[in-house]
Amino acid sequence: MKWYKIVFCGGIFLSILWLYHKTTEAVAPLKQAEPHQYNPANTIVAFDIHEVITKKQIWPMLKTAYNYPQKWKMLRSCSLSMLRKTLSCLWNREWNRMRKLFHDENQYLFEFMHQIADTQEPVEETVNIIQQLKATGYELHILSNISESAYASFKEKFSGIFSLFDVEQLSMWDEDTIVEKPHAEYFRRYLSAHNTNNKQVLFIDDQQKNIDAAEQHEIIGIRFKSAGQLKEDLHRLKLLE
């Protein structure tokens, strides 16, 4: 087996482990607002998915990688050109571009990556919060960089959770350009298409850069660190009793 194929596949597996890894910056203060202004008639609550609604599970990821039935075909299908392109995506943290690269050029890597990503499991405490918000009457949206194919798999696997959401804004391709958080165009398209009633949007995400970008569009951001912290913030804002 050629050395670069071993290095390549090792790098791919590490990229899968990093794919949903988020920054560990200090939590920014919650943007201040009068608690009584939020109610189901004038407010949308939007959630990111990874590390908010679902969380990566290291052992299932390792087990899935080990048991992947086409691992040798995947190794034989690797090339130096693919390695260079993949390393470029990793260096620039262009996860969706890497996913598209695999989809277009290597079916085994795409399948492998999809199976690893599919090992995520729901955060039970966050799901309970979502259910409470839905029961109270709030309109719930998904704002995620997840691809359509990965989200379709999540919806099928966790239909009881994702059926609670009214709108899904995912990453999208505009020719060869990916439109995703924290790009301004992502939020412009979201507000134009899904907030025609000009409601206040509260957006829950675990990455500060996404919160900062959202707040440039008059969206109230809540940086997610834990379900307990999120519940406290929503109680303070009177969204939950």
Beta strands, then each sheet from edge to edge (+ up, - down):
strand 1: 43-47
strand 2: 54-55
strand 3: 121-122
strand 4: 139-143
strand 5: 167-169
strand 6: 172-174
strand 7: 177-179
strand 8: 200-205
strand 9: 220-223
sheet 1: 5+ 4+ 1+ 8+ 9+
sheet 2: 2+ 3-
sheet 3: 6+ 7-
end
